[in-house]
Amino acid sequence: MAGSTTAERGERKRESSGPPPVRRFKRRQLRLIIVLAVALVFLGSGAFWLLYGSDLVRVERVSVSGTGVLTAEQVRRAAEVPLGEQLVSVDTDAIEARLSAALPRIDTVDVVRDWPHEITLKVTERTPVLLVRKGGKFVEVDDDGVRFATVSKAPKGVPALELAVSRTGSAAASLRRFDEDRLTREAVRVAGAIPATVARATRSVKVRSYDDISLELADGRTVAWGSSEKGARKSRTLTALMKAEPGARHFDVSVPTAPASSGS
């Protein structure tokens, strides 16, 4: 028994030599974590240097797309993109703000970093739906009612806005309730609802009051539209009425359920 006991003690001693398996595993795991952490530090330092310290990602070019009336050079000048600056440091919001302030014709602009050396300005210009005569020039008005540019020559196919609001009688009360800016927006809504075939022939949109808006076509025909309400229904009614009465000179769709035409 004594021999057996000695052998068992030896076996237990051999089994217990060295650190336990769990502890060895934890040490290996810790070494792996340290190695990964060091590698990440080096990678992070390299990325930081690449983005903020190297010449590999600096702004060298500014490209412009989407312009129509404006030129690419006008947009570049107004944007004031800092050439030579690190691409990651360029303040895109500030560029958008400068463009909006300097060029009201721009509706939206998307400032994009095109790595590694370029800033792209994707421009959407406002489209005029009405013109307001101002002296010998024309103020362009977009579909939001924004007066965004003054031009010397009227763009083709854009009707003129005529504010013919009386400042006496019942019309004066309408003007007190709906000022000229509001009436302009109502005219814009009407211009946006006119059927395409009629819109191309519309010479002017005349506003006498909120619910007295009419169209004058290039061939002398007129359309009493009323208010800007129910625009889609009035558009369909006008199209049908013009087909049914092609010789008429005056059309009234102010009440789309009871349209009328007259003249020949």
N, C-alpha and C positions, 0 to 999 in steps of 0.2 A: 504493500500500500504506500509505503514511503516513496518507492521508486516511481510509482504511478503519479503520486502527488507532485514529485519533482518535475516529471515530464510535462504535466499539465501546467505547472507554473512557468516552465520554459516556453511552452506554446503560447501562453497568454502574454508573456513578455515580448515574443516576436510580433504578435498581433498588435500590441500596443505601442511598438516603436514608430516614431514619426508622428506628424500631426494628423488628426482625424480627417477622413475624406471630405467632410462638409467644409472644414476650415480651409483645406487646400483649394477646393472649388471656389470659395469666396475670395481667396487671394488671387486666383487667376482672373476672376470676374473683375476685381478691383483694378488689376493691371490693365485689362482690356479697356475699362472705362477711362483710365488715365491716358492711355495711348490715343483713344478716340477724341478725348477732350483736347489734347495737344494738337492733333490733326485739325480739329475744327477751328482752333485758335489761328493756326497758320492759314487755313482756307479763308476764314473770315478776314484776316489781315490782308490777304491777297485780294479778295473781292473789294474791300474798302479802298485799297490803293488803286485798284483798277477803275472804280467808279468815281473817286474823288481826287486822285492824285496823278493819274497817268494821262498821257496825250492820246490814248487810244479811243476814248469815248467823249471827245469834245465836239461842240456844235461847229460844223463846217459849212452846212448848206441849209437853206430854207426853201422848201417847195410849196407851191400854192395850187389848189385845185378848186373847181366849182365856180369860178368867176364868169360873169357875163358882161355886164356894163363896166364893172371895175376891172382894172388891170392887175396882174400879179405883182407888179412893182409897187403899185399903190398900197396893196395889202402888206407887202414886206416892210415898206417904210413905216406904216402905221403900227405894225406889230412890234417893231424894235426888238427883235429876237437877239439876245446877246451872243454874237459869234465868238467862239473861243472858250465859252464857258462850258464847264462839265455838263453833259447832257442831263444827268440825274438832278442837277441843281436848278435847271430852268423852271421858272415859275409860270406854269401854263395858265393858271387863273389870271395872272396879271396880264398876260398876252391877250387873252380873251377880252378883258376889261378895256385895254387900250384900243383894240379893234372896234369894239362896240361904241366907244366914245368918239373915236376919230372918223368912223365910217358908218353912219346910220343906215346906209343901204344894206349892210350885212344883217341878216336875220339871225343866223346862228353860225358859229365857227367851232370846229373841233380841232384842238391843238394836240398833235400826236408826236411822241418821241419815236423816231425811226432809227433804231440802233444800227451802227455805232456813231453816226456823224450827222444826223439830219433831223430837223423839225419840219413836220408837214402841217400846213394850215388848210383844213377842208372847209370851204366857205359855202354857205347857202345865202343867196341874195334875196331881198324882198322883191315881190312881184307887184307892180301897181295894178289896182283894179279900178281906180278912179283918178281923175286929174282935177285939181282946183286951179282955176286961172288966177294968176297973181301978176298984175301988170302985163307985160308981154311974155311972161314965162308961165310954167306949169309946175304945180307942186304935186308930186306923186304920193298917192295914199294906198297902203296895202290892205290886205283882207282883215287886219286887226284894227283898221282905222288909224294907223300910224302914218303921219306925214313925214316921209323919210328923205326926200330929195327934191330939189328944184332944178328943172331942166328947161332949156330954151326951146326945144322942139318936142312936141307932143308925141309920145310913143304910139305907134300904129295900133289900132284896135282897142284902145283904152278910152272909155267914155268920160266926158267932162261932168263934174259935179256942179250943179247950179243951186245955190241956196237962195231961194226966192221967198224968204219968210217975211211976211208983213209984220210990222211992229205996232200995228193998230188992230182993234177988234179982237175976235176970237183967236186969230193966229198969234197975237201978242201973248195971250195966256199960254198957248202951247210953247212959245219960245221961252217964257219964264220957267216952265216946267222942264222942258227939254232944250238945253242950250245947244249952240252950234256944233260942239264936239259930239254930243249925243246924236244929233240929227245926221251928222256925217257918218257915224257908225251905223245908223239905220240905213242910210243910203248904200253903205258898203254891203250890208246884209242883202239888200235888194239886188245889187250888182252880182253878188255871188249866187243868187237863186235864179237869175234870168236863164232861159234855155240857151244852149250854146249857139244855135243858129241865130237867135235874136240878139244875143250878146255881141256877136261879130258885127251886127248892123246898128248897134245902139250908139248914137252920137252923144247923148247926154242923159243924165239922171237928175231930174228936177225935184227939189224938196220945198214944198210950201208949208208943210207942218208934219208932225209925227205920222199922221194917218193920211197924208195927201202927198204921195210920191208918184211921179210919172216918168215915163221913158219917151224920148224923142229918137226915132230911128233915122238913119241916113237918107231914106227916101221920102221923109216927111210924115210918115205914119207915126201915131202916138199910142201909148199904152198907159191907161190909168191903173196903177198898181195898188194904191192905198198904202197901208202900213207895211212894215217888213214881216209881219206875222203871216204864218201859213205859206211861206215862200215856195215850198216844194209843190203844194197843191195848186198854187197860182201858176207856177211854171207849167205844170201838166195841162191846166185849163187853157192857158194862152196858146200852147202848141196846138191843141185840138181846135181852138177857136180860129186860129189863123189858117188851118187847113180847111175848115168848113166855110170860111168867108175870106177867100184869098183876095178879093177886090176891096175889102173894107179898108178905111183909112184910120179908124179909131177903134181901139179895143179896150174894154173895161173888165178887169179881173179883180177889182178891189174886194168884191164878194165872190169868191171862186165858185160858190154853189149857184150863183145867178149871174153868169157872165153876159156881156153884151158887146155888140159891134155896130158901127154905123159908118156912113159915108161910102163913096165908091169912086 
